[in-house]
């Protein structure tokens, strides 16, 4: 059984609790997402998306609790989807 990771396996940063947008095709209310802009996974994504799809976009490492599996969420800028980060500890985020 896979442990729920607390940190990103690509950069070691703490994963943020991220609220899944309403209407998304997931059943989960929350995902765990790496929001480190220097994360190698995220940085590589920009180049990859440009080469594969000629799109200025990337993706962030994501853990889906209900599936106990890693995934990714697509983003189109450093700031994209940050508003969905849940700050459960006062001042701990952003
Ligand atoms: Zn990371």
Backbone and ligand atoms as CSV (ligand in chain L), in Angstrom:
chain,resi,resn,atom,element,x,y,z
A,1,UNK,N,N,0.842,-1.190,0.000
A,1,UNK,CA,C,0.000,0.000,0.000
A,1,UNK,C,C,0.882,1.247,0.000
A,2,UNK,N,N,0.532,2.160,-0.862
A,2,UNK,CA,C,1.348,3.361,-1.008
A,2,UNK,C,C,0.974,4.404,0.035
A,3,UNK,N,N,1.967,4.914,0.699
A,3,UNK,CA,C,1.752,5.994,1.659
A,3,UNK,C,C,1.388,7.271,0.930
A,4,UNK,N,N,0.525,8.060,1.544
A,4,UNK,CA,C,0.239,9.373,0.982
A,4,UNK,C,C,1.470,10.263,1.165
A,5,UNK,N,N,2.010,10.773,0.070
A,5,UNK,CA,C,3.230,11.576,0.194
A,5,UNK,C,C,2.928,12.959,0.774
A,6,UNK,N,N,3.858,13.460,1.574
A,6,UNK,CA,C,3.727,14.824,2.088
A,6,UNK,C,C,4.546,15.798,1.268
A,7,UNK,N,N,5.480,15.258,0.549
A,7,UNK,CA,C,6.343,16.117,-0.266
A,7,UNK,C,C,6.394,15.618,-1.700
A,8,UNK,N,N,6.777,16.532,-2.592
A,8,UNK,CA,C,6.885,16.204,-4.010
A,8,UNK,C,C,8.116,15.336,-4.248
A,9,UNK,N,N,7.965,14.223,-4.963
A,9,UNK,CA,C,9.120,13.347,-5.229
A,9,UNK,C,C,10.117,13.967,-6.205
A,10,UNK,N,N,9.719,15.031,-6.880
A,10,UNK,CA,C,10.591,15.660,-7.881
A,10,UNK,C,C,11.436,16.783,-7.299
A,11,UNK,N,N,10.912,17.493,-6.311
A,11,UNK,CA,C,11.661,18.633,-5.772
A,11,UNK,C,C,11.750,18.621,-4.251
A,12,UNK,N,N,10.967,17.792,-3.588
A,12,UNK,CA,C,11.040,17.706,-2.134
A,12,UNK,C,C,10.241,18.767,-1.403
A,13,UNK,N,N,9.555,19.628,-2.145
A,13,UNK,CA,C,8.742,20.655,-1.513
A,13,UNK,C,C,7.474,20.048,-0.913
A,14,UNK,N,N,6.945,20.726,0.079
A,14,UNK,CA,C,5.719,20.268,0.715
A,14,UNK,C,C,4.546,20.406,-0.255
A,15,UNK,N,N,3.716,19.391,-0.329
A,15,UNK,CA,C,2.550,19.449,-1.200
A,15,UNK,C,C,1.464,20.308,-0.557
A,16,UNK,N,N,0.765,21.069,-1.382
A,16,UNK,CA,C,-0.320,21.911,-0.899
A,16,UNK,C,C,-1.656,21.191,-1.063
A,17,UNK,N,N,-2.534,21.476,-0.134
A,17,UNK,CA,C,-3.894,20.970,-0.280
A,17,UNK,C,C,-4.616,21.866,-1.281
A,18,UNK,N,N,-5.147,21.262,-2.303
A,18,UNK,CA,C,-5.709,22.014,-3.423
A,18,UNK,C,C,-7.151,21.567,-3.663
A,19,UNK,N,N,-8.044,22.526,-3.689
A,19,UNK,CA,C,-9.460,22.213,-3.837
A,19,UNK,C,C,-9.775,21.896,-5.300
A,20,UNK,N,N,-10.368,20.771,-5.532
A,20,UNK,CA,C,-10.733,20.376,-6.890
A,20,UNK,C,C,-11.881,21.264,-7.359
A,21,UNK,N,N,-11.749,21.859,-8.555
A,21,UNK,CA,C,-12.792,22.768,-9.041
A,21,UNK,C,C,-14.137,22.059,-9.177
A,22,UNK,N,N,-15.217,22.751,-8.821
A,22,UNK,CA,C,-16.554,22.159,-8.990
A,22,UNK,C,C,-16.782,21.823,-10.461
A,23,UNK,N,N,-17.390,20.696,-10.705
A,23,UNK,CA,C,-17.682,20.334,-12.085
A,23,UNK,C,C,-16.554,19.574,-12.747
A,24,UNK,N,N,-15.422,19.453,-12.064
A,24,UNK,CA,C,-14.331,18.655,-12.619
A,24,UNK,C,C,-14.721,17.179,-12.579
A,25,UNK,N,N,-14.042,16.396,-13.368
A,25,UNK,CA,C,-14.457,15.000,-13.513
A,25,UNK,C,C,-13.854,14.092,-12.449
A,26,UNK,N,N,-13.527,14.660,-11.297
A,26,UNK,CA,C,-13.001,13.848,-10.198
A,26,UNK,C,C,-13.985,13.840,-9.044
A,27,UNK,N,N,-13.976,12.803,-8.285
A,27,UNK,CA,C,-14.853,12.713,-7.125
A,27,UNK,C,C,-14.233,13.347,-5.889
A,28,UNK,N,N,-12.926,13.516,-5.927
A,28,UNK,CA,C,-12.235,14.046,-4.758
A,28,UNK,C,C,-12.596,15.498,-4.515
A,29,UNK,N,N,-12.619,15.871,-3.220
A,29,UNK,CA,C,-12.792,17.278,-2.893
A,29,UNK,C,C,-11.442,17.998,-2.918
A,30,UNK,N,N,-10.397,17.246,-2.551
A,30,UNK,CA,C,-9.061,17.838,-2.490
A,30,UNK,C,C,-8.022,16.943,-3.150
A,31,UNK,N,N,-7.039,17.595,-3.756
A,31,UNK,CA,C,-5.829,16.919,-4.202
A,31,UNK,C,C,-4.653,17.504,-3.427
A,32,UNK,N,N,-3.542,16.807,-3.484
A,32,UNK,CA,C,-2.284,17.366,-2.974
A,32,UNK,C,C,-1.432,17.727,-4.185
A,33,UNK,N,N,-0.988,18.984,-4.250
A,33,UNK,CA,C,-0.314,19.480,-5.444
A,33,UNK,C,C,0.986,20.198,-5.084
A,34,UNK,N,N,2.022,19.982,-5.901
A,34,UNK,CA,C,3.284,20.702,-5.743
A,34,UNK,C,C,3.172,22.046,-6.446
A,35,UNK,N,N,3.320,23.124,-5.698
A,35,UNK,CA,C,3.233,24.462,-6.293
A,35,UNK,C,C,4.579,25.175,-6.317
A,36,UNK,N,N,5.641,24.398,-6.301
A,36,UNK,CA,C,6.977,24.978,-6.419
A,36,UNK,C,C,7.258,25.316,-7.887
A,37,UNK,N,N,7.479,26.607,-8.171
A,37,UNK,CA,C,7.724,27.019,-9.554
A,37,UNK,C,C,9.088,26.569,-10.069
A,38,UNK,N,N,9.952,26.124,-9.176
A,38,UNK,CA,C,11.259,25.623,-9.583
A,38,UNK,C,C,11.301,24.101,-9.627
A,39,UNK,N,N,10.160,23.470,-9.413
A,39,UNK,CA,C,10.101,22.011,-9.457
A,39,UNK,C,C,10.539,21.510,-10.834
A,40,UNK,N,N,11.479,20.573,-10.896
A,40,UNK,CA,C,11.962,20.078,-12.194
A,40,UNK,C,C,10.853,19.480,-13.056
A,41,UNK,N,N,9.897,18.848,-12.429
A,41,UNK,CA,C,8.760,18.255,-13.154
A,41,UNK,C,C,7.956,19.346,-13.868
A,42,UNK,N,N,7.705,20.409,-13.130
A,42,UNK,CA,C,6.949,21.541,-13.656
A,42,UNK,C,C,7.748,22.273,-14.742
A,43,UNK,N,N,9.030,22.486,-14.477
A,43,UNK,CA,C,9.896,23.195,-15.421
A,43,UNK,C,C,10.017,22.410,-16.730
A,44,UNK,N,N,10.161,21.108,-16.618
A,44,UNK,CA,C,10.244,20.256,-17.799
A,44,UNK,C,C,8.968,20.299,-18.604
A,45,UNK,N,N,7.839,20.455,-17.894
A,45,UNK,CA,C,6.534,20.452,-18.540
A,45,UNK,C,C,6.368,21.529,-19.587
A,46,UNK,N,N,6.933,22.706,-19.320
A,46,UNK,CA,C,6.818,23.807,-20.280
A,46,UNK,C,C,7.426,23.425,-21.616
A,47,UNK,N,N,8.637,22.863,-21.555
A,47,UNK,CA,C,9.362,22.483,-22.757
A,47,UNK,C,C,8.620,21.363,-23.480
A,48,UNK,N,N,8.163,20.418,-22.705
A,48,UNK,CA,C,7.494,19.254,-23.275
A,48,UNK,C,C,6.203,19.650,-23.997
A,49,UNK,N,N,5.396,20.484,-23.346
A,49,UNK,CA,C,4.129,20.907,-23.946
A,49,UNK,C,C,4.374,21.710,-25.227
A,50,UNK,N,N,5.455,22.505,-25.212
A,50,UNK,CA,C,5.794,23.297,-26.391
A,50,UNK,C,C,6.186,22.386,-27.542
A,51,UNK,N,N,6.999,21.389,-27.231
A,51,UNK,CA,C,7.487,20.480,-28.259
A,51,UNK,C,C,6.388,19.562,-28.776
A,52,UNK,N,N,5.581,19.050,-27.861
A,52,UNK,CA,C,4.572,18.067,-28.252
A,52,UNK,C,C,3.324,18.705,-28.857
A,53,UNK,N,N,2.898,19.819,-28.252
A,53,UNK,CA,C,1.609,20.392,-28.642
A,53,UNK,C,C,1.690,21.852,-29.069
A,54,UNK,N,N,2.923,22.423,-29.050
A,54,UNK,CA,C,3.113,23.832,-29.351
A,54,UNK,C,C,2.208,24.706,-28.488
A,55,UNK,N,N,2.122,24.349,-27.215
A,55,UNK,CA,C,1.302,25.121,-26.277
A,55,UNK,C,C,2.162,25.680,-25.156
A,56,UNK,N,N,1.846,26.890,-24.740
A,56,UNK,CA,C,2.521,27.484,-23.595
A,56,UNK,C,C,1.775,27.081,-22.332
A,57,UNK,N,N,2.068,25.904,-21.886
A,57,UNK,CA,C,1.410,25.362,-20.704
A,57,UNK,C,C,2.349,24.363,-20.053
A,58,UNK,N,N,2.018,23.975,-18.850
A,58,UNK,CA,C,2.776,22.946,-18.169
A,58,UNK,C,C,1.820,22.193,-17.251
A,59,UNK,N,N,2.398,21.434,-16.331
A,59,UNK,CA,C,1.565,20.693,-15.395
A,59,UNK,C,C,2.324,20.548,-14.088
A,60,UNK,N,N,1.576,20.347,-13.040
A,60,UNK,CA,C,2.174,20.222,-11.709
A,60,UNK,C,C,1.915,18.827,-11.156
A,61,UNK,N,N,2.902,18.364,-10.388
A,61,UNK,CA,C,2.778,17.054,-9.758
A,61,UNK,C,C,1.589,17.067,-8.794
A,62,UNK,N,N,0.759,16.049,-8.882
A,62,UNK,CA,C,-0.473,15.972,-8.104
A,62,UNK,C,C,-0.642,14.573,-7.527
A,63,UNK,N,N,-1.124,14.524,-6.307
A,63,UNK,CA,C,-1.466,13.245,-5.687
A,63,UNK,C,C,-2.975,13.197,-5.505
A,64,UNK,N,N,-3.596,12.131,-6.027
A,64,UNK,CA,C,-5.040,11.966,-5.915
A,64,UNK,C,C,-5.330,10.987,-4.781
A,65,UNK,N,N,-5.796,11.506,-3.643
A,65,UNK,CA,C,-5.962,10.662,-2.450
A,65,UNK,C,C,-6.864,9.440,-2.666
A,66,UNK,N,N,-7.978,9.622,-3.351
A,66,UNK,CA,C,-8.928,8.506,-3.493
A,66,UNK,C,C,-8.360,7.379,-4.349
A,67,UNK,N,N,-7.470,7.727,-5.280
A,67,UNK,CA,C,-6.887,6.712,-6.148
A,67,UNK,C,C,-5.557,6.208,-5.607
A,68,UNK,N,N,-5.042,6.924,-4.603
A,68,UNK,CA,C,-3.725,6.625,-4.065
A,68,UNK,C,C,-2.712,6.543,-5.186
A,69,UNK,N,N,-2.778,7.537,-6.053
A,69,UNK,CA,C,-1.899,7.543,-7.215
A,69,UNK,C,C,-1.501,8.967,-7.565
A,70,UNK,N,N,-0.339,9.074,-8.164
A,70,UNK,CA,C,0.109,10.384,-8.608
A,70,UNK,C,C,-0.481,10.703,-9.967
A,71,UNK,N,N,-0.648,11.992,-10.211
A,71,UNK,CA,C,-1.196,12.446,-11.470
A,71,UNK,C,C,-0.612,13.823,-11.752
A,72,UNK,N,N,-1.287,14.628,-12.545
A,72,UNK,CA,C,-0.843,15.986,-12.830
A,72,UNK,C,C,-2.049,16.860,-13.077
A,73,UNK,N,N,-1.894,18.144,-12.785
A,73,UNK,CA,C,-2.922,19.078,-13.207
A,73,UNK,C,C,-2.290,20.055,-14.190
A,74,UNK,N,N,-2.994,20.355,-15.276
A,74,UNK,CA,C,-2.447,21.275,-16.268
A,74,UNK,C,C,-2.542,22.722,-15.782
A,75,UNK,N,N,-1.532,23.515,-16.077
A,75,UNK,CA,C,-1.545,24.938,-15.743
A,75,UNK,C,C,-1.027,25.729,-16.944
A,76,UNK,N,N,-1.427,26.977,-17.015
A,76,UNK,CA,C,-1.044,27.813,-18.149
A,76,UNK,C,C,-0.193,28.995,-17.719
A,77,UNK,N,N,0.054,29.119,-16.404
A,77,UNK,CA,C,0.967,30.152,-15.918
A,77,UNK,C,C,1.399,29.791,-14.505
A,78,UNK,N,N,2.415,30.509,-14.000
A,78,UNK,CA,C,2.891,30.255,-12.638
A,78,UNK,C,C,1.785,30.474,-11.617
A,79,UNK,N,N,0.879,31.393,-11.945
A,79,UNK,CA,C,-0.157,31.759,-10.985
A,79,UNK,C,C,-1.423,30.919,-11.117
A,80,UNK,N,N,-1.578,30.265,-12.254
A,80,UNK,CA,C,-2.810,29.537,-12.528
A,80,UNK,C,C,-3.120,28.516,-11.446
A,81,UNK,N,N,-4.358,28.441,-11.084
A,81,UNK,CA,C,-4.932,27.484,-10.128
A,81,UNK,C,C,-4.468,27.700,-8.692
A,82,UNK,N,N,-3.607,28.705,-8.451
A,82,UNK,CA,C,-3.154,28.960,-7.091
A,82,UNK,C,C,-4.299,29.381,-6.173
A,83,UNK,N,N,-5.319,29.996,-6.772
A,83,UNK,CA,C,-6.451,30.444,-5.961
A,83,UNK,C,C,-7.203,29.268,-5.353
A,84,UNK,N,N,-6.921,28.079,-5.846
A,84,UNK,CA,C,-7.598,26.896,-5.331
A,84,UNK,C,C,-6.828,26.240,-4.174
A,85,UNK,N,N,-5.680,26.816,-3.830
A,85,UNK,CA,C,-4.946,26.279,-2.679
A,85,UNK,C,C,-5.708,26.608,-1.409
A,86,UNK,N,N,-5.864,25.627,-0.569
A,86,UNK,CA,C,-6.570,25.817,0.692
A,86,UNK,C,C,-5.565,26.158,1.783
A,87,UNK,N,N,-5.787,27.293,2.434
A,87,UNK,CA,C,-4.911,27.675,3.545
A,87,UNK,C,C,-5.549,27.194,4.844
A,88,UNK,N,N,-5.106,26.060,5.312
A,88,UNK,CA,C,-5.744,25.536,6.514
A,88,UNK,C,C,-5.009,25.979,7.781
A,89,UNK,N,N,-3.779,26.460,7.601
A,89,UNK,CA,C,-3.052,27.004,8.740
A,89,UNK,C,C,-2.837,28.484,8.489
A,90,UNK,N,N,-3.166,29.306,9.464
A,90,UNK,CA,C,-3.105,30.741,9.275
A,90,UNK,C,C,-1.761,31.228,8.759
A,91,UNK,N,N,-1.777,31.867,7.626
A,91,UNK,CA,C,-0.569,32.475,7.076
A,91,UNK,C,C,0.432,31.508,6.496
A,92,UNK,N,N,0.103,30.254,6.433
A,92,UNK,CA,C,1.081,29.275,5.969
A,92,UNK,C,C,1.180,29.155,4.475
A,93,UNK,N,N,0.353,29.894,3.748
A,93,UNK,CA,C,0.376,29.668,2.330
A,93,UNK,C,C,0.404,30.921,1.495
A,94,UNK,N,N,0.805,30.783,0.271
A,94,UNK,CA,C,0.889,31.902,-0.660
A,94,UNK,C,C,2.299,32.408,-0.669
L,1,ZN,ZN,ZN,7.707,19.481,-7.036
